[in-house]
């Protein structure tokens, strides 16, 4: 009896040893297959990390902005800045004429039917007035932003730091994934206060030699120049070779390495204007076109409209025949899966930042924005970057597993539960160190569960 027990114990011990060996071998295989993507970097700095720590605008820019705000002496500046922020966040696209006519026709038909049911006399003028009244109540009244010096200062207090943050975060995607990119020229369309110039300079100040700002508002151009000169018209600008223009040159003969359009497409009066402007910007792009908008449904839809326009148009010019490809944030070139889901949720990202230190301002704020970067690269010559899924929601870290909601290269949204056993030590640790907006090396479709509509 004792010998049987001894044999059983030996078998159990051998089985346990075999299990440990198998687990270690499996872990080694995972590590061997996944360790290459790290290139010696720690897990918290893996190649897919593009998020930044809490951003602060450059010291020179902050000092100049504070000086301008102080000298302006605007009453109720804090409240006006808050109101303007809310207004810009809720801003929508202008209603297209075709849609407006369709609504008017539908309303007229409805009024006529109700009049017939009540056996009322049909008065065309009365019907017309009723239709117009109803249209005014139900149609978004879009008006172009018109800045004077005072409103420009209010806008500076409200949006300078947030606008800089969104553009800087988008540019960081290029900085991280294409370290060889060294732009010599920049075109900033709808430059406003020149935040794209400051953000680009913080990334590539050593190589940028020409920066052209296109802004139709004269007062905004004046403020942007004052910011560059530390609010001293006799001083030399902190960033040299910056040129201001009120109109976008149409000729495609001159191209720029980097073209930025931040919060500007949404300020155009119609879809036709947006498409024409977008195509002009693309003709002027030699490497990257960066578009940024508010992280709202409107902002996201404007960007997807622009993305699809350039991908479908495949416009080729005599000067540059290279077509557009999506660089970020989408890991695919199919229709955005978030647009196909109900209710529609925008694809947006967050970045923490320190606002201007003005009375009543918080210590830290969060900028919510959407962006798209298009590259003028031939697919065969595309920059080698991790073809990974993009995190489109906050990462939920739990004991021994991590919940990741991603957009994958297959053009679908996925909910992946990452564990060390299933995905390997490196992928698991990278997942725990990643956050919303980063990329992850979890591409296997069989490991992903489609997101439900309720999530």
Secondary structure, 3 states (H helix, E strand, C coil): CHHHHHHHHHHHHHHHHHHHHHHHHHHHHHHHHHHHHHCCCCHHHCCCCCCCCCEECCHHHHHHHHHHHHHHCCCCHHHHHHHHHHHHHHCCCCCCHHHHHHHHHHHHHHHHHHHHHCCCCCCHHHHHHHHHHHHHHHCCCCCCCCCCHHHHHHHHHHHHHHHHHHHHHHHHHHHHHCCCCCCCEEEEECCCCCHHHHHHHHHHCCCCCEEEEECCCHHHHHHHHHHHCCCCCCCCCCCCCEEEECCCCCCCCCCEEEEEEECCHHHCCCHHHHHHHHHHHHHCEEEEEEEEEECCHHHHHHHHHHHHHHHHHCCCCCCCCCCCEEEECCCCCCCCCCCCCCCCCCCCEEEEEECCCCCCCCCCEEEEEEEEEEECCCHHHCCCCCCCEEECCCCEEECCEEEEEEECCCCCEEEEEECHHHHCHHHHHHHHHCCCCCEECCCCHHHCEECCCCC
